[in-house]
Amino acid sequence: PSPYPGSKQCVYIIALPPGKAVRMDFLSFDIEGSGRNSIYDFIEVRDGDSANSTLLGRFCGPPDQIPPPVISTHNYLWIQFQTDASVHNQGFLANYSSIDVGSTPIF
């Protein structure tokens, strides 16, 4: 983490093999705003591979408000980091890992 640039939109897509889910843990977090509906700077996480996937969370806030772990239901996680032109906080650091998705027996 270091002061992030203004007026940016960064999109990250985590793609794992089929049969896996994604778990993302925020290790460091300092995004302008407070609460989950910031209109300034934010991180938006979706359960899938596009901006149309189900919203799992929209996060911003100071270092003492690190978001909880985010877990996808399938093998993709879509992340958008949006910043405005003014305040530039320290940003975020996140780690992701794979989780085996249980198979459903066929009867």
C-alpha positions in Angstrom: 0.0 0.0 0.0 1.0 3.5 -0.8 -0.9 6.6 -1.8 -3.1 5.5 -4.8 -3.6 7.7 -7.9 -6.7 9.7 -8.4 -9.4 9.3 -11.0 -8.7 5.7 -11.7 -10.8 2.6 -12.3 -8.9 -0.7 -11.9 -10.6 -4.0 -12.5 -9.2 -7.3 -11.4 -10.6 -10.7 -12.2 -9.5 -13.7 -10.2 -10.1 -16.9 -12.2 -9.6 -20.4 -10.7 -10.2 -23.8 -12.2 -13.7 -25.2 -12.1 -14.6 -26.9 -8.8 -12.8 -24.1 -6.8 -14.1 -21.0 -5.1 -12.2 -17.8 -4.2 -11.5 -16.5 -0.7 -10.1 -13.0 -0.5 -8.8 -11.6 2.7 -7.8 -7.9 3.1 -4.5 -7.6 4.9 -4.3 -3.8 4.8 -7.0 -1.3 4.1 -7.2 2.5 3.9 -9.7 3.7 1.3 -11.2 7.3 1.4 -14.8 7.3 2.9 -16.7 5.4 5.5 -19.3 2.7 5.3 -20.1 0.5 2.4 -21.7 3.0 0.0 -18.9 5.5 -0.6 -19.4 7.7 -3.6 -15.7 8.8 -3.6 -13.3 5.9 -3.5 -14.3 2.2 -3.0 -13.6 -1.4 -3.7 -16.5 -3.4 -5.2 -16.4 -7.2 -5.2 -18.7 -9.3 -7.3 -19.4 -13.1 -7.3 -18.5 -13.9 -10.9 -16.5 -12.7 -13.9 -18.2 -9.4 -14.8 -19.7 -6.1 -13.5 -23.1 -7.7 -13.8 -22.3 -10.5 -11.3 -23.9 -10.6 -7.9 -22.6 -7.9 -5.6 -20.8 -9.3 -2.5 -19.7 -6.0 -1.1 -18.7 -2.4 -1.6 -16.0 -1.3 0.8 -14.2 1.9 1.9 -12.9 3.2 5.2 -10.0 3.7 7.5 -7.4 1.1 8.5 -9.3 0.1 11.6 -12.3 -1.0 9.4 -10.8 -3.8 7.4 -13.6 -5.6 5.5 -14.3 -9.2 6.4 -13.2 -12.1 4.1 -15.1 -12.4 0.9 -15.9 -15.8 -0.5 -17.2 -16.5 -4.0 -19.7 -19.3 -4.8 -17.9 -20.4 -7.9 -14.4 -20.0 -9.5 -14.4 -16.3 -10.3 -14.2 -13.1 -8.3 -14.5 -9.6 -10.0 -13.0 -6.7 -8.1 -13.1 -3.0 -9.0 -11.1 -0.3 -7.3 -12.5 3.2 -8.1 -10.9 6.5 -7.0 -11.9 10.1 -7.4 -9.7 13.1 -8.1 -9.2 14.3 -4.5 -8.0 12.4 -1.4 -5.5 9.6 -1.9 -5.2 7.3 1.0 -2.9 4.2 1.3 -5.0 1.8 -0.6 -5.3 -1.9 0.1 -3.5 -5.2 0.1 -5.4 -8.4 -0.3 -4.6 -12.1 -0.5 -6.7 -14.8 -2.2 -6.7 -18.5 -1.9 -8.7 -21.3 -3.5 -11.4 -23.4 -1.7 -12.7 -26.7 -2.9 -16.4 -26.5 -3.8 -18.2 -29.6 -2.6 -19.8 -31.8 -5.2 -23.4 -32.8 -5.0 -24.0 -36.5 -5.3 -26.4 -37.6 -8.1 -29.1 -40.1 -7.0 
